[in-house]
Amino acid sequence: MKLISVKMPEALIEGMDELVRKGMYPSRSAVMRMAVRDLLKNELGKFKSSNER
């Protein structure tokens, strides 16, 4: 995997932290990966994650 840096509003970071605290995701990175994957799937329609290949 490659590393990227993203600036985000504090409210979004707090939301990600809440998902991690609730045990829904293991880390902020996992939240971001799923969010981007879902966005690409919706926008491109044909995107597959590396796990689905």
mmJSON file of the N, C-alpha and C atoms, coordinates in Angstrom:
{"data_MODEL":{"atom_site":{
"group_PDB":["ATOM","ATOM","ATOM","ATOM","ATOM","ATOM","ATOM","ATOM","ATOM","ATOM","ATOM","ATOM","ATOM","ATOM","ATOM","ATOM","ATOM","ATOM","ATOM","ATOM","ATOM","ATOM","ATOM","ATOM","ATOM","ATOM","ATOM","ATOM","ATOM","ATOM","ATOM","ATOM","ATOM","ATOM","ATOM","ATOM","ATOM","ATOM","ATOM","ATOM","ATOM","ATOM","ATOM","ATOM","ATOM","ATOM","ATOM","ATOM","ATOM","ATOM","ATOM","ATOM","ATOM","ATOM","ATOM","ATOM","ATOM","ATOM","ATOM","ATOM","ATOM","ATOM","ATOM","ATOM","ATOM","ATOM","ATOM","ATOM","ATOM","ATOM","ATOM","ATOM","ATOM","ATOM","ATOM","ATOM","ATOM","ATOM","ATOM","ATOM","ATOM","ATOM","ATOM","ATOM","ATOM","ATOM","ATOM","ATOM","ATOM","ATOM","ATOM","ATOM","ATOM","ATOM","ATOM","ATOM","ATOM","ATOM","ATOM","ATOM","ATOM","ATOM","ATOM","ATOM","ATOM","ATOM","ATOM","ATOM","ATOM","ATOM","ATOM","ATOM","ATOM","ATOM","ATOM","ATOM","ATOM","ATOM","ATOM","ATOM","ATOM","ATOM","ATOM","ATOM","ATOM","ATOM","ATOM","ATOM","ATOM","ATOM","ATOM","ATOM","ATOM","ATOM","ATOM","ATOM","ATOM","ATOM","ATOM","ATOM","ATOM","ATOM","ATOM","ATOM","ATOM","ATOM","ATOM","ATOM","ATOM","ATOM","ATOM","ATOM","ATOM","ATOM","ATOM","ATOM","ATOM","ATOM","ATOM"],
"id":[1,2,3,4,5,6,7,8,9,10,11,12,13,14,15,16,17,18,19,20,21,22,23,24,25,26,27,28,29,30,31,32,33,34,35,36,37,38,39,40,41,42,43,44,45,46,47,48,49,50,51,52,53,54,55,56,57,58,59,60,61,62,63,64,65,66,67,68,69,70,71,72,73,74,75,76,77,78,79,80,81,82,83,84,85,86,87,88,89,90,91,92,93,94,95,96,97,98,99,100,101,102,103,104,105,106,107,108,109,110,111,112,113,114,115,116,117,118,119,120,121,122,123,124,125,126,127,128,129,130,131,132,133,134,135,136,137,138,139,140,141,142,143,144,145,146,147,148,149,150,151,152,153,154,155,156,157,158,159],
"type_symbol":["N","C","C","N","C","C","N","C","C","N","C","C","N","C","C","N","C","C","N","C","C","N","C","C","N","C","C","N","C","C","N","C","C","N","C","C","N","C","C","N","C","C","N","C","C","N","C","C","N","C","C","N","C","C","N","C","C","N","C","C","N","C","C","N","C","C","N","C","C","N","C","C","N","C","C","N","C","C","N","C","C","N","C","C","N","C","C","N","C","C","N","C","C","N","C","C","N","C","C","N","C","C","N","C","C","N","C","C","N","C","C","N","C","C","N","C","C","N","C","C","N","C","C","N","C","C","N","C","C","N","C","C","N","C","C","N","C","C","N","C","C","N","C","C","N","C","C","N","C","C","N","C","C","N","C","C","N","C","C"],
"label_atom_id":["N","CA","C","N","CA","C","N","CA","C","N","CA","C","N","CA","C","N","CA","C","N","CA","C","N","CA","C","N","CA","C","N","CA","C","N","CA","C","N","CA","C","N","CA","C","N","CA","C","N","CA","C","N","CA","C","N","CA","C","N","CA","C","N","CA","C","N","CA","C","N","CA","C","N","CA","C","N","CA","C","N","CA","C","N","CA","C","N","CA","C","N","CA","C","N","CA","C","N","CA","C","N","CA","C","N","CA","C","N","CA","C","N","CA","C","N","CA","C","N","CA","C","N","CA","C","N","CA","C","N","CA","C","N","CA","C","N","CA","C","N","CA","C","N","CA","C","N","CA","C","N","CA","C","N","CA","C","N","CA","C","N","CA","C","N","CA","C","N","CA","C","N","CA","C","N","CA","C","N","CA","C","N","CA","C"],
"label_alt_id":[null,null,null,null,null,null,null,null,null,null,null,null,null,null,null,null,null,null,null,null,null,null,null,null,null,null,null,null,null,null,null,null,null,null,null,null,null,null,null,null,null,null,null,null,null,null,null,null,null,null,null,null,null,null,null,null,null,null,null,null,null,null,null,null,null,null,null,null,null,null,null,null,null,null,null,null,null,null,null,null,null,null,null,null,null,null,null,null,null,null,null,null,null,null,null,null,null,null,null,null,null,null,null,null,null,null,null,null,null,null,null,null,null,null,null,null,null,null,null,null,null,null,null,null,null,null,null,null,null,null,null,null,null,null,null,null,null,null,null,null,null,null,null,null,null,null,null,null,null,null,null,null,null,null,null,null,null,null,null],
"label_comp_id":["MET","MET","MET","LYS","LYS","LYS","LEU","LEU","LEU","ILE","ILE","ILE","SER","SER","SER","VAL","VAL","VAL","LYS","LYS","LYS","MET","MET","MET","PRO","PRO","PRO","GLU","GLU","GLU","ALA","ALA","ALA","LEU","LEU","LEU","ILE","ILE","ILE","GLU","GLU","GLU","GLY","GLY","GLY","MET","MET","MET","ASP","ASP","ASP","GLU","GLU","GLU","LEU","LEU","LEU","VAL","VAL","VAL","ARG","ARG","ARG","LYS","LYS","LYS","GLY","GLY","GLY","MET","MET","MET","TYR","TYR","TYR","PRO","PRO","PRO","SER","SER","SER","ARG","ARG","ARG","SER","SER","SER","ALA","ALA","ALA","VAL","VAL","VAL","MET","MET","MET","ARG","ARG","ARG","MET","MET","MET","ALA","ALA","ALA","VAL","VAL","VAL","ARG","ARG","ARG","ASP","ASP","ASP","LEU","LEU","LEU","LEU","LEU","LEU","LYS","LYS","LYS","ASN","ASN","ASN","GLU","GLU","GLU","LEU","LEU","LEU","GLY","GLY","GLY","LYS","LYS","LYS","PHE","PHE","PHE","LYS","LYS","LYS","SER","SER","SER","SER","SER","SER","ASN","ASN","ASN","GLU","GLU","GLU","ARG","ARG","ARG"],
"label_asym_id":["A","A","A","A","A","A","A","A","A","A","A","A","A","A","A","A","A","A","A","A","A","A","A","A","A","A","A","A","A","A","A","A","A","A","A","A","A","A","A","A","A","A","A","A","A","A","A","A","A","A","A","A","A","A","A","A","A","A","A","A","A","A","A","A","A","A","A","A","A","A","A","A","A","A","A","A","A","A","A","A","A","A","A","A","A","A","A","A","A","A","A","A","A","A","A","A","A","A","A","A","A","A","A","A","A","A","A","A","A","A","A","A","A","A","A","A","A","A","A","A","A","A","A","A","A","A","A","A","A","A","A","A","A","A","A","A","A","A","A","A","A","A","A","A","A","A","A","A","A","A","A","A","A","A","A","A","A","A","A"],
"label_entity_id":["1","1","1","1","1","1","1","1","1","1","1","1","1","1","1","1","1","1","1","1","1","1","1","1","1","1","1","1","1","1","1","1","1","1","1","1","1","1","1","1","1","1","1","1","1","1","1","1","1","1","1","1","1","1","1","1","1","1","1","1","1","1","1","1","1","1","1","1","1","1","1","1","1","1","1","1","1","1","1","1","1","1","1","1","1","1","1","1","1","1","1","1","1","1","1","1","1","1","1","1","1","1","1","1","1","1","1","1","1","1","1","1","1","1","1","1","1","1","1","1","1","1","1","1","1","1","1","1","1","1","1","1","1","1","1","1","1","1","1","1","1","1","1","1","1","1","1","1","1","1","1","1","1","1","1","1","1","1","1"],
"label_seq_id":[1,1,1,2,2,2,3,3,3,4,4,4,5,5,5,6,6,6,7,7,7,8,8,8,9,9,9,10,10,10,11,11,11,12,12,12,13,13,13,14,14,14,15,15,15,16,16,16,17,17,17,18,18,18,19,19,19,20,20,20,21,21,21,22,22,22,23,23,23,24,24,24,25,25,25,26,26,26,27,27,27,28,28,28,29,29,29,30,30,30,31,31,31,32,32,32,33,33,33,34,34,34,35,35,35,36,36,36,37,37,37,38,38,38,39,39,39,40,40,40,41,41,41,42,42,42,43,43,43,44,44,44,45,45,45,46,46,46,47,47,47,48,48,48,49,49,49,50,50,50,51,51,51,52,52,52,53,53,53],
"pdbx_PDB_ins_code":[null,null,null,null,null,null,null,null,null,null,null,null,null,null,null,null,null,null,null,null,null,null,null,null,null,null,null,null,null,null,null,null,null,null,null,null,null,null,null,null,null,null,null,null,null,null,null,null,null,null,null,null,null,null,null,null,null,null,null,null,null,null,null,null,null,null,null,null,null,null,null,null,null,null,null,null,null,null,null,null,null,null,null,null,null,null,null,null,null,null,null,null,null,null,null,null,null,null,null,null,null,null,null,null,null,null,null,null,null,null,null,null,null,null,null,null,null,null,null,null,null,null,null,null,null,null,null,null,null,null,null,null,null,null,null,null,null,null,null,null,null,null,null,null,null,null,null,null,null,null,null,null,null,null,null,null,null,null,null],
"Cartn_x":[0.841,0.0,0.88,0.347,1.044,0.453,1.271,0.861,0.473,-0.688,-1.092,-1.445,-1.345,-1.728,-2.976,-3.907,-5.167,-5.491,-5.847,-6.326,-7.836,-8.372,-9.813,-10.306,-11.575,-12.156,-12.188,-12.038,-12.015,-13.256,-14.414,-15.658,-15.598,-14.992,-14.872,-13.91,-12.829,-11.867,-12.52,-13.302,-14.002,-14.977,-15.65,-16.559,-15.819,-14.668,-13.862,-13.409,-12.975,-12.529,-13.658,-14.876,-16.017,-16.254,-16.152,-16.306,-15.244,-14.03,-12.941,-13.202,-13.612,-13.917,-15.007,-16.007,-17.118,-16.733,-15.509,-15.029,-15.513,-16.066,-16.576,-15.441,-14.333,-13.14,-11.928,-10.836,-9.655,-8.828,-9.003,-8.176,-8.81,-8.303,-8.731,-8.423,-7.279,-6.898,-7.921,-8.41,-9.415,-10.706,-11.09,-12.286,-12.106,-10.953,-10.69,-10.673,-10.044,-10.006,-11.407,-12.25,-13.619,-14.416,-14.239,-14.975,-14.588,-13.301,-12.844,-13.284,-13.187,-13.63,-15.105,-15.933,-17.37,-17.656,-16.93,-17.096,-16.767,-15.642,-15.244,-16.235,-16.723,-17.71,-18.979,-19.429,-20.636,-20.416,-19.288,-19.021,-18.617,-17.834,-17.336,-18.141,-18.837,-19.694,-18.984,-17.774,-17.082,-15.852,-15.594,-14.402,-14.486,-13.392,-13.318,-12.144,-12.325,-11.21,-10.22,-9.028,-8.004,-8.425,-9.296,-9.784,-10.776,-11.404,-12.431,-11.856,-10.598,-9.984,-9.608],
"Cartn_y":[-1.18,0.0,1.234,2.292,3.577,4.459,5.377,6.317,7.638,8.197,9.534,10.349,11.658,12.561,13.315,13.472,14.145,15.113,16.343,17.302,17.174,17.068,16.889,17.772,18.189,18.944,18.081,18.731,18.039,17.175,17.649,16.89,15.528,15.458,14.176,13.246,13.803,12.997,12.45,13.282,12.821,11.703,11.814,10.755,9.456,9.548,8.346,7.733,8.576,8.082,7.372,7.87,7.225,5.831,5.694,4.376,3.404,3.903,3.06,2.698,3.672,3.415,2.369,2.412,1.459,0.081,-0.045,-1.325,-1.688,-0.721,-0.988,-1.093,-0.433,-0.474,-0.514,-1.131,-1.223,0.062,0.973,2.181,3.242,4.458,5.529,5.145,4.529,4.124,3.181,2.254,1.305,2.034,3.013,3.815,4.516,5.141,5.861,4.922,3.756,2.808,2.393,2.08,1.659,2.805,4.013,5.169,5.45,5.408,5.664,4.535,3.296,2.158,2.292,2.63,2.783,3.941,5.045,6.182,5.774,5.107,4.684,3.688,2.799,1.814,2.524,3.515,4.265,5.149,5.817,6.761,6.064,5.009,4.328,3.081,2.557,1.405,0.089,0.126,-1.117,-1.354,-0.475,-0.584,-1.795,-2.517,-3.648,-3.422,-3.766,-3.655,-4.77,-4.645,-5.662,-7.01,-7.024,-8.278,-8.985,-8.259,-8.831,-9.315,-9.059,-9.429,-10.873],
"Cartn_z":[0.0,0.0,0.0,-0.578,-0.573,0.516,0.998,2.033,1.384,1.794,1.358,2.594,2.487,3.575,3.147,4.077,3.775,4.909,4.56,5.552,5.612,6.843,7.025,8.156,8.083,9.194,10.462,11.581,12.872,13.081,12.637,12.834,12.141,10.961,10.263,10.99,11.506,12.257,13.521,14.191,15.395,15.055,13.917,13.485,13.225,12.572,12.332,13.647,14.573,15.877,16.619,16.484,17.131,16.548,15.235,14.602,15.104,15.29,15.797,17.26,18.071,19.493,19.656,18.774,18.846,18.319,17.812,17.325,15.932,15.219,13.872,12.857,13.141,12.296,13.216,12.762,13.617,13.689,12.72,12.677,11.777,11.885,10.976,9.534,9.331,7.97,7.37,8.177,7.686,7.324,8.133,7.832,6.487,6.29,5.044,3.842,3.983,2.864,2.447,3.431,3.12,2.504,3.026,2.503,1.05,0.754,-0.615,-1.533,-1.057,-1.87,-2.226,-1.222,-1.471,-2.424,-2.284,-3.191,-4.625,-4.805,-6.152,-6.733,-5.897,-6.346,-6.829,-6.07,-6.435,-7.657,-7.715,-8.802,-10.098,-9.978,-11.174,-11.513,-10.539,-10.76,-10.965,-11.431,-11.749,-10.887,-9.939,-9.108,-8.2,-8.074,-7.152,-6.22,-4.955,-4.024,-4.31,-3.777,-4.018,-3.452,-2.455,-1.874,-2.784,-3.688,-4.56,-5.884,-6.14,-7.425,-7.463],
"occupancy":[1.0,1.0,1.0,1.0,1.0,1.0,1.0,1.0,1.0,1.0,1.0,1.0,1.0,1.0,1.0,1.0,1.0,1.0,1.0,1.0,1.0,1.0,1.0,1.0,1.0,1.0,1.0,1.0,1.0,1.0,1.0,1.0,1.0,1.0,1.0,1.0,1.0,1.0,1.0,1.0,1.0,1.0,1.0,1.0,1.0,1.0,1.0,1.0,1.0,1.0,1.0,1.0,1.0,1.0,1.0,1.0,1.0,1.0,1.0,1.0,1.0,1.0,1.0,1.0,1.0,1.0,1.0,1.0,1.0,1.0,1.0,1.0,1.0,1.0,1.0,1.0,1.0,1.0,1.0,1.0,1.0,1.0,1.0,1.0,1.0,1.0,1.0,1.0,1.0,1.0,1.0,1.0,1.0,1.0,1.0,1.0,1.0,1.0,1.0,1.0,1.0,1.0,1.0,1.0,1.0,1.0,1.0,1.0,1.0,1.0,1.0,1.0,1.0,1.0,1.0,1.0,1.0,1.0,1.0,1.0,1.0,1.0,1.0,1.0,1.0,1.0,1.0,1.0,1.0,1.0,1.0,1.0,1.0,1.0,1.0,1.0,1.0,1.0,1.0,1.0,1.0,1.0,1.0,1.0,1.0,1.0,1.0,1.0,1.0,1.0,1.0,1.0,1.0,1.0,1.0,1.0,1.0,1.0,1.0],
"B_iso_or_equiv":[0.0,0.0,0.0,0.0,0.0,0.0,0.0,0.0,0.0,0.0,0.0,0.0,0.0,0.0,0.0,0.0,0.0,0.0,0.0,0.0,0.0,0.0,0.0,0.0,0.0,0.0,0.0,0.0,0.0,0.0,0.0,0.0,0.0,0.0,0.0,0.0,0.0,0.0,0.0,0.0,0.0,0.0,0.0,0.0,0.0,0.0,0.0,0.0,0.0,0.0,0.0,0.0,0.0,0.0,0.0,0.0,0.0,0.0,0.0,0.0,0.0,0.0,0.0,0.0,0.0,0.0,0.0,0.0,0.0,0.0,0.0,0.0,0.0,0.0,0.0,0.0,0.0,0.0,0.0,0.0,0.0,0.0,0.0,0.0,0.0,0.0,0.0,0.0,0.0,0.0,0.0,0.0,0.0,0.0,0.0,0.0,0.0,0.0,0.0,0.0,0.0,0.0,0.0,0.0,0.0,0.0,0.0,0.0,0.0,0.0,0.0,0.0,0.0,0.0,0.0,0.0,0.0,0.0,0.0,0.0,0.0,0.0,0.0,0.0,0.0,0.0,0.0,0.0,0.0,0.0,0.0,0.0,0.0,0.0,0.0,0.0,0.0,0.0,0.0,0.0,0.0,0.0,0.0,0.0,0.0,0.0,0.0,0.0,0.0,0.0,0.0,0.0,0.0,0.0,0.0,0.0,0.0,0.0,0.0],
"pdbx_formal_charge":[null,null,null,null,null,null,null,null,null,null,null,null,null,null,null,null,null,null,null,null,null,null,null,null,null,null,null,null,null,null,null,null,null,null,null,null,null,null,null,null,null,null,null,null,null,null,null,null,null,null,null,null,null,null,null,null,null,null,null,null,null,null,null,null,null,null,null,null,null,null,null,null,null,null,null,null,null,null,null,null,null,null,null,null,null,null,null,null,null,null,null,null,null,null,null,null,null,null,null,null,null,null,null,null,null,null,null,null,null,null,null,null,null,null,null,null,null,null,null,null,null,null,null,null,null,null,null,null,null,null,null,null,null,null,null,null,null,null,null,null,null,null,null,null,null,null,null,null,null,null,null,null,null,null,null,null,null,null,null],
"auth_seq_id":[1,1,1,2,2,2,3,3,3,4,4,4,5,5,5,6,6,6,7,7,7,8,8,8,9,9,9,10,10,10,11,11,11,12,12,12,13,13,13,14,14,14,15,15,15,16,16,16,17,17,17,18,18,18,19,19,19,20,20,20,21,21,21,22,22,22,23,23,23,24,24,24,25,25,25,26,26,26,27,27,27,28,28,28,29,29,29,30,30,30,31,31,31,32,32,32,33,33,33,34,34,34,35,35,35,36,36,36,37,37,37,38,38,38,39,39,39,40,40,40,41,41,41,42,42,42,43,43,43,44,44,44,45,45,45,46,46,46,47,47,47,48,48,48,49,49,49,50,50,50,51,51,51,52,52,52,53,53,53],
"auth_comp_id":["MET","MET","MET","LYS","LYS","LYS","LEU","LEU","LEU","ILE","ILE","ILE","SER","SER","SER","VAL","VAL","VAL","LYS","LYS","LYS","MET","MET","MET","PRO","PRO","PRO","GLU","GLU","GLU","ALA","ALA","ALA","LEU","LEU","LEU","ILE","ILE","ILE","GLU","GLU","GLU","GLY","GLY","GLY","MET","MET","MET","ASP","ASP","ASP","GLU","GLU","GLU","LEU","LEU","LEU","VAL","VAL","VAL","ARG","ARG","ARG","LYS","LYS","LYS","GLY","GLY","GLY","MET","MET","MET","TYR","TYR","TYR","PRO","PRO","PRO","SER","SER","SER","ARG","ARG","ARG","SER","SER","SER","ALA","ALA","ALA","VAL","VAL","VAL","MET","MET","MET","ARG","ARG","ARG","MET","MET","MET","ALA","ALA","ALA","VAL","VAL","VAL","ARG","ARG","ARG","ASP","ASP","ASP","LEU","LEU","LEU","LEU","LEU","LEU","LYS","LYS","LYS","ASN","ASN","ASN","GLU","GLU","GLU","LEU","LEU","LEU","GLY","GLY","GLY","LYS","LYS","LYS","PHE","PHE","PHE","LYS","LYS","LYS","SER","SER","SER","SER","SER","SER","ASN","ASN","ASN","GLU","GLU","GLU","ARG","ARG","ARG"],
"auth_asym_id":["A","A","A","A","A","A","A","A","A","A","A","A","A","A","A","A","A","A","A","A","A","A","A","A","A","A","A","A","A","A","A","A","A","A","A","A","A","A","A","A","A","A","A","A","A","A","A","A","A","A","A","A","A","A","A","A","A","A","A","A","A","A","A","A","A","A","A","A","A","A","A","A","A","A","A","A","A","A","A","A","A","A","A","A","A","A","A","A","A","A","A","A","A","A","A","A","A","A","A","A","A","A","A","A","A","A","A","A","A","A","A","A","A","A","A","A","A","A","A","A","A","A","A","A","A","A","A","A","A","A","A","A","A","A","A","A","A","A","A","A","A","A","A","A","A","A","A","A","A","A","A","A","A","A","A","A","A","A","A"],
"auth_atom_id":["N","CA","C","N","CA","C","N","CA","C","N","CA","C","N","CA","C","N","CA","C","N","CA","C","N","CA","C","N","CA","C","N","CA","C","N","CA","C","N","CA","C","N","CA","C","N","CA","C","N","CA","C","N","CA","C","N","CA","C","N","CA","C","N","CA","C","N","CA","C","N","CA","C","N","CA","C","N","CA","C","N","CA","C","N","CA","C","N","CA","C","N","CA","C","N","CA","C","N","CA","C","N","CA","C","N","CA","C","N","CA","C","N","CA","C","N","CA","C","N","CA","C","N","CA","C","N","CA","C","N","CA","C","N","CA","C","N","CA","C","N","CA","C","N","CA","C","N","CA","C","N","CA","C","N","CA","C","N","CA","C","N","CA","C","N","CA","C","N","CA","C","N","CA","C","N","CA","C","N","CA","C","N","CA","C"],
"pdbx_PDB_model_num":[1,1,1,1,1,1,1,1,1,1,1,1,1,1,1,1,1,1,1,1,1,1,1,1,1,1,1,1,1,1,1,1,1,1,1,1,1,1,1,1,1,1,1,1,1,1,1,1,1,1,1,1,1,1,1,1,1,1,1,1,1,1,1,1,1,1,1,1,1,1,1,1,1,1,1,1,1,1,1,1,1,1,1,1,1,1,1,1,1,1,1,1,1,1,1,1,1,1,1,1,1,1,1,1,1,1,1,1,1,1,1,1,1,1,1,1,1,1,1,1,1,1,1,1,1,1,1,1,1,1,1,1,1,1,1,1,1,1,1,1,1,1,1,1,1,1,1,1,1,1,1,1,1,1,1,1,1,1,1]
}}}
